């Protein structure tokens, strides 16, 4: 009878992998093999064939070692680059490129979800060159509110033709739908992912929003001297604590429920009367009185702490606006009907 292998320290990497896969069982090992490169399969298979008898203590020791190495990894950071590197180890380059373009493109589980998150002007510019029947199919699959915004950006006669096609549209065959999806993915989404770059002014506005007040003022003043037009564009894109006046009363109430009361008190400690009034008028008399007492109880506070609290509330407002829970107006007057 062959002697069982007892010394786990002398094992090579492929031998360790082979033992672990044998320990996992045929079904799990088969799934792992399916994800490996052909060269890796050959190497581990060769090691597996030459293992002989492996003692239970060696198997146990290797399992413990494996678990220790995994747990010692600590925090993991997933990025586009790390995902792409892993995909390239098992998939052809063109397939990886397609996957990464879809990931970098608009969010959404399906193609129609993704289209619903594409800027309506971009989508309208693409669709106006398509057949009305194709556009009708696309607009019938996205959210009605998004379809409406796209429709009004199309040339009027073309848009009317699309409407007529939508009215006459019957059930769409699966192969036709898949063909349209495939075309959108290859021609529109792929180009969108490659060409869509964030506006530099938007990026700088976000960076400036995260500066402390004095640094923000210094940078903007210096930029105004060198490029007044760029400075004005950035200022128009920035969203500050004072801009909360662009949020309606219902939105302010939602915002107050989303932030800690200590943070709100600290932020209002250094706020203008306009902003204070905005918050207080959206509180009950009792809640407003309690908030005023909290503010008074703070005593002298550092300006830096106030600015950090205000920045936290601005960040919360942006998150709520992004998820559709509140609306931040663009500052322009709305048309009213009497």
C-alpha positions as CSV (number, residue, x, y, z in Angstrom):
1,X,0.0,0.0,0.0
2,X,1.4,3.5,-0.9
3,X,2.5,5.6,1.9
4,X,0.4,8.7,2.5
5,X,1.9,12.1,1.9
6,X,2.5,13.8,5.3
7,X,4.8,16.8,4.6
8,X,2.6,19.7,3.5
9,X,5.6,22.1,3.4
10,X,7.2,20.4,0.4
11,X,4.1,20.8,-1.8
12,X,4.2,23.0,-4.9
13,X,1.5,25.5,-5.7
14,X,-0.2,23.2,-8.3
15,X,-0.1,20.3,-5.9
16,X,-1.8,22.4,-3.2
17,X,-4.4,23.5,-5.7
18,X,-5.0,19.9,-6.8
19,X,-5.5,18.8,-3.2
20,X,-7.9,21.5,-2.5
21,X,-9.9,20.8,-5.6
22,X,-10.1,17.1,-4.7
23,X,-11.2,18.0,-1.2
24,X,-14.0,20.2,-2.7
25,X,-15.5,17.3,-4.6
26,X,-16.2,16.6,-8.3
27,X,-19.0,19.1,-8.8
28,X,-17.3,22.1,-7.3
29,X,-14.0,21.2,-8.9
30,X,-15.7,21.0,-12.3
31,X,-17.1,24.5,-11.9
32,X,-13.6,25.8,-11.0
33,X,-12.0,24.0,-14.0
34,X,-14.6,25.6,-16.3
35,X,-13.3,29.1,-15.2
36,X,-9.6,28.2,-15.8
37,X,-7.3,28.6,-18.7
38,X,-6.3,25.5,-20.6
39,X,-2.7,25.7,-19.4
40,X,-3.8,26.0,-15.8
41,X,-6.1,22.9,-16.2
42,X,-3.2,20.9,-17.6
43,X,-0.8,21.9,-14.8
44,X,-3.3,21.1,-12.0
45,X,-4.4,17.9,-13.6
46,X,-0.8,16.7,-13.9
47,X,-0.2,17.5,-10.3
48,X,-3.5,15.8,-9.3
49,X,-2.5,12.6,-11.2
50,X,0.8,12.4,-9.4
51,X,-0.3,13.1,-5.9
52,X,-0.8,9.6,-4.6
53,X,-2.3,9.2,-1.1
54,X,-2.6,12.5,0.9
55,X,-3.2,12.2,4.6
56,X,-6.2,13.9,6.3
57,X,-3.8,16.1,8.3
58,X,-2.2,17.5,5.2
59,X,-5.6,18.2,3.7
60,X,-6.8,19.9,6.9
61,X,-3.6,22.0,7.1
62,X,-3.9,23.2,3.5
63,X,-7.6,24.2,4.0
64,X,-6.5,26.2,7.1
65,X,-3.7,27.8,5.2
66,X,-6.0,28.7,2.4
67,X,-8.6,30.2,4.8
68,X,-5.8,32.2,6.6
69,X,-4.6,33.7,3.3
70,X,-8.0,34.7,2.3
71,X,-8.8,36.4,5.6
72,X,-5.4,38.1,5.7
73,X,-6.2,39.9,2.5
74,X,-7.9,42.6,4.5
75,X,-9.9,45.3,2.7
76,X,-10.4,44.7,-1.0
77,X,-10.7,47.5,-3.6
78,X,-12.6,46.8,-6.8
79,X,-12.0,49.1,-9.7
80,X,-12.7,49.1,-13.5
81,X,-9.0,48.3,-14.0
82,X,-9.0,45.3,-11.6
83,X,-12.2,43.9,-13.1
84,X,-10.7,44.3,-16.6
85,X,-7.5,42.5,-15.7
86,X,-9.4,39.6,-14.3
87,X,-11.7,39.3,-17.3
88,X,-8.7,39.4,-19.7
89,X,-7.4,36.2,-18.0
90,X,-10.4,34.2,-19.2
91,X,-12.1,36.0,-22.0
92,X,-11.1,37.3,-25.5
93,X,-10.1,40.9,-25.7
94,X,-13.1,42.0,-27.8
95,X,-15.5,40.4,-25.4
96,X,-13.8,42.1,-22.5
97,X,-13.9,45.4,-24.3
98,X,-17.7,45.0,-24.9
99,X,-18.3,44.1,-21.2
100,X,-16.3,47.0,-19.9
101,X,-18.0,49.5,-22.2
102,X,-21.4,48.3,-20.9
103,X,-20.2,48.7,-17.3
104,X,-18.8,52.2,-17.9
105,X,-22.0,53.2,-19.8
106,X,-25.2,54.3,-18.2
107,X,-26.5,52.4,-15.2
108,X,-29.3,49.8,-15.6
109,X,-29.9,46.1,-15.6
110,X,-31.3,45.9,-19.1
111,X,-30.7,47.8,-22.3
112,X,-33.9,49.7,-21.8
113,X,-33.0,50.6,-18.2
114,X,-29.7,51.9,-19.5
115,X,-31.4,54.0,-22.3
116,X,-33.7,55.5,-19.6
117,X,-30.5,56.9,-17.9
118,X,-29.1,58.4,-21.1
119,X,-29.4,62.2,-21.5
120,X,-32.5,62.8,-23.6
121,X,-30.6,65.2,-26.0
122,X,-28.0,62.5,-26.8
123,X,-30.6,59.9,-27.3
124,X,-32.7,62.2,-29.5
125,X,-29.7,63.0,-31.7
126,X,-29.1,59.3,-32.3
127,X,-32.7,58.3,-32.9
128,X,-33.5,61.1,-35.4
129,X,-31.3,59.3,-37.9
130,X,-33.1,56.0,-37.4
131,X,-36.3,54.6,-39.1
132,X,-39.5,55.9,-37.4
133,X,-40.5,52.3,-36.7
134,X,-37.3,51.6,-34.8
135,X,-37.7,54.9,-32.8
136,X,-41.3,53.9,-32.0
137,X,-40.1,50.6,-30.7
138,X,-37.3,52.2,-28.5
139,X,-39.7,54.9,-27.1
140,X,-42.3,52.2,-26.3
141,X,-39.8,50.4,-24.2
142,X,-38.3,53.2,-22.0
143,X,-40.1,55.1,-19.2
144,X,-43.0,57.3,-20.5
145,X,-41.5,60.5,-18.9
146,X,-38.1,59.8,-20.6
147,X,-39.9,59.0,-23.9
148,X,-41.8,62.3,-23.7
149,X,-38.6,64.3,-23.2
150,X,-36.9,62.6,-26.2
151,X,-40.0,62.9,-28.4
152,X,-40.2,66.7,-28.0
153,X,-36.6,67.0,-29.1
154,X,-37.1,65.2,-32.4
155,X,-38.0,67.1,-35.6
156,X,-41.8,67.7,-35.5
157,X,-42.8,65.8,-38.6
158,X,-40.5,62.9,-37.7
159,X,-41.9,62.9,-34.1
160,X,-45.5,62.8,-35.4
161,X,-44.6,59.8,-37.7
162,X,-43.1,58.1,-34.6
163,X,-46.3,58.7,-32.7
164,X,-48.4,57.2,-35.5
165,X,-46.1,54.1,-35.6
166,X,-46.5,53.7,-31.8
167,X,-50.3,53.9,-32.1
168,X,-50.3,51.1,-34.7
169,X,-47.7,49.0,-33.0
170,X,-48.6,45.5,-32.1
171,X,-46.6,42.8,-30.2
172,X,-43.0,42.8,-31.3
173,X,-41.4,39.5,-32.2
174,X,-38.6,38.4,-29.9
175,X,-36.0,38.2,-32.7
176,X,-36.8,41.8,-33.9
177,X,-36.5,43.1,-30.3
178,X,-33.2,41.3,-29.8
179,X,-31.9,42.7,-33.1
180,X,-32.7,46.3,-32.1
181,X,-31.1,45.7,-28.7
182,X,-28.0,44.4,-30.3
183,X,-27.8,47.4,-32.7
184,X,-28.2,49.8,-29.8
185,X,-25.6,48.1,-27.8
186,X,-23.0,47.9,-30.6
187,X,-23.6,51.3,-32.3
188,X,-25.0,53.6,-29.6
189,X,-24.0,52.4,-26.1
190,X,-20.5,51.4,-27.3
191,X,-19.8,54.8,-28.7
192,X,-21.4,56.5,-25.8
193,X,-19.2,54.7,-23.3
194,X,-16.1,55.6,-25.4
195,X,-16.9,59.2,-26.1
196,X,-18.8,60.4,-23.0
197,X,-16.4,62.2,-20.8
198,X,-17.4,64.3,-17.8
199,X,-17.3,68.1,-18.4
200,X,-14.1,69.6,-16.9
201,X,-16.1,72.4,-15.4
202,X,-18.5,70.0,-13.7
203,X,-15.6,68.1,-12.2
204,X,-14.0,71.3,-10.9
205,X,-17.3,72.4,-9.5
206,X,-17.5,69.2,-7.5
207,X,-13.9,69.7,-6.3
208,X,-14.5,73.3,-5.3
209,X,-17.7,72.2,-3.4
210,X,-15.4,70.0,-1.2
211,X,-12.9,72.8,-0.4
212,X,-13.2,74.7,2.8
213,X,-14.7,78.2,2.4
214,X,-11.5,80.2,2.5
215,X,-9.7,77.9,0.0
216,X,-12.7,78.0,-2.3
217,X,-12.8,81.8,-2.3
218,X,-9.0,82.0,-3.0
219,X,-9.1,79.6,-5.9
220,X,-12.2,81.2,-7.5
221,X,-10.7,84.7,-7.1
222,X,-7.5,83.6,-8.7
223,X,-9.3,81.9,-11.5
224,X,-11.5,84.9,-12.2
225,X,-8.3,86.9,-12.8
226,X,-7.0,84.4,-15.3
227,X,-10.2,83.1,-16.9
228,X,-13.4,84.9,-15.8
229,X,-15.6,82.8,-18.2
230,X,-14.4,79.5,-16.6
231,X,-14.8,80.9,-13.1
232,X,-18.4,81.9,-13.8
233,X,-19.2,78.5,-15.4
234,X,-17.8,76.7,-12.3
235,X,-19.7,78.9,-9.9
236,X,-23.0,78.3,-11.8
237,X,-22.4,74.5,-11.5
238,X,-21.5,74.6,-7.8
239,X,-24.1,73.7,-5.2
240,X,-23.5,75.3,-1.8
241,X,-25.3,75.4,1.5
242,X,-26.9,78.7,0.5
243,X,-28.3,77.0,-2.6
244,X,-30.6,75.0,-0.4
245,X,-33.0,77.8,-1.0
246,X,-33.6,76.1,-4.4
247,X,-35.2,73.1,-2.5
248,X,-38.9,73.4,-1.8
249,X,-40.5,72.9,1.6
250,X,-41.3,69.3,1.2
251,X,-37.7,68.6,0.1
252,X,-36.3,70.5,3.1
253,X,-38.4,68.2,5.4
254,X,-37.1,65.1,3.7
255,X,-33.5,66.5,4.0
256,X,-34.0,67.2,7.7
257,X,-35.1,63.6,8.3
258,X,-32.0,62.3,6.5
259,X,-29.4,64.2,8.5
260,X,-28.4,63.9,12.2
261,X,-29.9,66.7,14.4
262,X,-26.5,67.5,15.8
263,X,-25.2,68.1,12.2
264,X,-28.1,70.3,11.4
265,X,-27.7,72.4,14.5
266,X,-24.0,72.9,13.9
267,X,-24.6,73.8,10.2
268,X,-27.3,76.3,11.1
269,X,-25.0,77.9,13.8
270,X,-23.1,79.7,11.0
271,X,-25.9,79.9,8.4
272,X,-27.5,83.1,7.1
273,X,-30.9,84.2,8.3
274,X,-32.4,83.2,5.0
275,X,-31.2,79.6,5.3
276,X,-32.2,79.4,9.0
277,X,-35.7,80.7,8.2
278,X,-36.0,78.1,5.4
279,X,-35.4,75.3,7.9
280,X,-37.4,76.7,10.8
281,X,-40.5,77.4,8.7
282,X,-40.6,73.7,7.7
283,X,-40.6,72.6,11.4
284,X,-43.4,72.5,13.9
285,X,-43.3,75.2,16.5
286,X,-42.2,72.7,19.1
287,X,-39.5,71.2,16.9
288,X,-38.3,74.6,15.9
289,X,-37.9,75.7,19.5
290,X,-35.9,72.5,20.3
291,X,-33.6,73.2,17.3
292,X,-33.0,76.8,18.4
293,X,-32.1,75.5,21.9
294,X,-29.7,73.0,20.4
295,X,-28.0,75.7,18.4
296,X,-27.7,78.0,21.4
297,X,-26.4,75.2,23.6
298,X,-23.4,74.7,21.2
299,X,-21.7,77.9,22.3
300,X,-18.7,79.1,20.3
301,X,-17.8,76.6,17.6
302,X,-14.9,76.4,15.1
303,X,-15.7,77.7,11.6
304,X,-14.1,74.6,10.2
305,X,-16.7,72.4,12.0
306,X,-19.6,74.5,10.8
307,X,-18.3,74.2,7.2
308,X,-17.9,70.4,7.5
309,X,-21.5,70.1,8.8
310,X,-22.8,72.3,6.0
311,X,-20.9,70.2,3.5
312,X,-22.4,67.0,4.9
313,X,-25.9,68.4,4.5
314,X,-25.1,69.6,0.9
315,X,-23.8,66.0,0.1
316,X,-27.0,64.6,1.6
317,X,-29.2,66.9,-0.5
318,X,-27.3,65.9,-3.7
319,X,-27.8,62.2,-2.9
320,X,-31.5,62.7,-2.2
321,X,-31.8,64.6,-5.5
322,X,-30.0,61.9,-7.4
323,X,-32.4,59.3,-6.1
324,X,-35.4,61.4,-6.9
325,X,-36.5,62.0,-3.3
326,X,-36.2,65.8,-3.5
327,X,-36.0,68.3,-6.4
328,X,-33.4,71.0,-6.7
329,X,-34.7,73.7,-9.0
330,X,-32.3,75.3,-11.5
331,X,-33.2,78.8,-10.3
332,X,-35.2,79.7,-13.4
333,X,-38.7,81.0,-13.0
334,X,-41.4,78.4,-13.8
335,X,-44.3,79.3,-16.0
336,X,-47.5,79.5,-14.1
337,X,-51.1,78.9,-15.2
338,X,-53.8,80.9,-13.5
